[in-house]
Amino acid sequence: MTRLPLEPTRFSRVQERLARLLFGSLAGRWRERSLAILALLLGYYAGSNLTSYFLQSIGQRPLVVLGMVVLIEAVVRLRSHWLKGDPGLGWVLCDNLRIGVVYAVVLEGFKLGS
């Protein structure tokens, strides 16, 4: 005796969306996942080096951080303006670089504040 397929309920659809949201980054090819992780780490490395370099050479902490935040906000606005569907690999790499830079800048702010 075979079981009939269950009718999709709202709860089952929420569960499927949540599973895709949480584990969607684990799906896909290894090349895309490894490039995304490398972009995140390179963004963090670049962000920590840029903030320390500009803070030493310019010495104006608020101006350096403001410039980086404005640049990152411009990238976010351009991405949301140009891209309507699922992002391609280039946009994922750009987003991960941006996330790494933001994390490094915020971490540098906490280090300077303490």
SEGU-65872 format. One record per residue (C-alpha): x, y, z; residue number from 1. Coordinates in nm, 3 decimals, padded with zeros to 5 digits. Each point is the difference from the previous one (the first is absolute). Last residue first. Layout:
BEGIN
R      xx      yy      zz   k
R       X       Y       Z NUM
...
REM end
This chain:
BEGIN
R      xx      yy      zz   k
R  03.800  05.018  02.425 114
R -00.133  00.221 -00.276 113
R  00.288 -00.068 -00.238 112
R -00.049 -00.376  00.023 111
R -00.377  00.034 -00.042 110
R  00.048  00.220 -00.305 109
R  00.250 -00.246 -00.145 108
R -00.258 -00.277  00.039 107
R -00.257  00.215 -00.178 106
R  00.244  00.071 -00.284 105
R  00.100 -00.367 -00.029 104
R -00.363 -00.116 -00.006 103
R -00.087  00.258 -00.263 102
R  00.294 -00.110 -00.217 101
R -00.097 -00.367  00.028 100
R -00.364  00.075 -00.084  99
R  00.107  00.202 -00.304  98
R  00.228 -00.276 -00.127  97
R -00.285 -00.246  00.054  96
R -00.239  00.221 -00.195  95
R  00.244  00.038 -00.289  94
R  00.058 -00.376 -00.009  93
R -00.374 -00.065 -00.001  92
R -00.043  00.262 -00.272  91
R  00.260 -00.168 -00.219  90
R -00.146 -00.347  00.060  89
R -00.343  00.105 -00.120  88
R -00.268  00.154  00.212  87
R -00.357 -00.133 -00.014  86
R -00.242  00.248 -00.149  85
R -00.025  00.383 -00.017  84
R  00.359  00.116 -00.025  83
R  00.093  00.342 -00.133  82
R -00.162  00.229  00.259  81
R  00.058 -00.228  00.302  80
R  00.363 -00.043 -00.099  79
R  00.053  00.370 -00.064  78
R -00.147  00.089  00.340  77
R  00.218 -00.256  00.179  76
R  00.314  00.118 -00.180  75
R -00.082  00.362  00.088  74
R -00.050 -00.097  00.364  73
R  00.345 -00.163  00.003  72
R  00.161  00.315 -00.142  71
R -00.185  00.222  00.249  70
R  00.105 -00.227  00.290  69
R  00.364  00.004 -00.114  68
R  00.003  00.378 -00.030  67
R -00.162  00.042  00.341  66
R  00.256 -00.236  00.158  65
R  00.289  00.196 -00.146  64
R -00.152  00.337  00.086  63
R -00.075 -00.101  00.360  62
R  00.351 -00.134  00.059  61
R  00.194  00.298 -00.133  60
R  00.363 -00.102  00.036  59
R  00.068  00.003 -00.372  58
R  00.295 -00.240 -00.020  57
R -00.053 -00.200  00.319  56
R -00.379 -00.023 -00.020  55
R  00.021 -00.066 -00.372  54
R  00.230 -00.298  00.046  53
R -00.189 -00.144  00.300  52
R -00.334  00.035 -00.175  51
R  00.129 -00.139 -00.326  50
R  00.169 -00.299  00.163  49
R -00.305 -00.102  00.201  48
R -00.231  00.046 -00.297  47
R  00.229 -00.186 -00.241  46
R  00.032 -00.299  00.232  45
R -00.374 -00.007  00.074  44
R -00.083  00.026 -00.368  43
R  00.254 -00.272 -00.078  42
R -00.169 -00.225  00.257  41
R -00.347  00.056 -00.147  40
R  00.129 -00.039 -00.356  39
R  00.171 -00.327  00.098  38
R -00.326 -00.129  00.149  37
R -00.191  00.088 -00.318  36
R  00.271 -00.153 -00.220  35
R -00.016 -00.322  00.205  34
R -00.379 -00.018 -00.031  33
R  00.002  00.070 -00.374  32
R  00.271 -00.258 -00.068  31
R -00.167 -00.260  00.221  30
R -00.310  00.002 -00.217  29
R -00.340  00.071  00.141  28
R -00.177 -00.054  00.327  27
R  00.165  00.098  00.326  26
R -00.103  00.363 -00.044  25
R -00.365 -00.105 -00.011  24
R  00.019 -00.156  00.344  23
R -00.157  00.270  00.215  22
R -00.213  00.178 -00.259  21
R -00.093 -00.316 -00.189  20
R -00.095 -00.173  00.326  19
R -00.205  00.304  00.106  18
R -00.179  00.006 -00.334  17
R -00.080 -00.372  00.026  16
R -00.126  00.037  00.357  15
R -00.217  00.296 -00.095  14
R -00.145 -00.205 -00.289  13
R -00.071 -00.289  00.238  12
R -00.177  00.237  00.241  11
R -00.211  00.153 -00.274  10
R -00.111 -00.343 -00.109   9
R  00.114 -00.202 -00.299   8
R -00.237 -00.294 -00.053   7
R  00.154 -00.326  00.099   6
R  00.094 -00.253 -00.262   5
R -00.212 -00.316  00.011   4
R  00.151 -00.292  00.179   3
R  00.059 -00.318 -00.188   2
R -00.148 -00.337  00.099   1
REM end
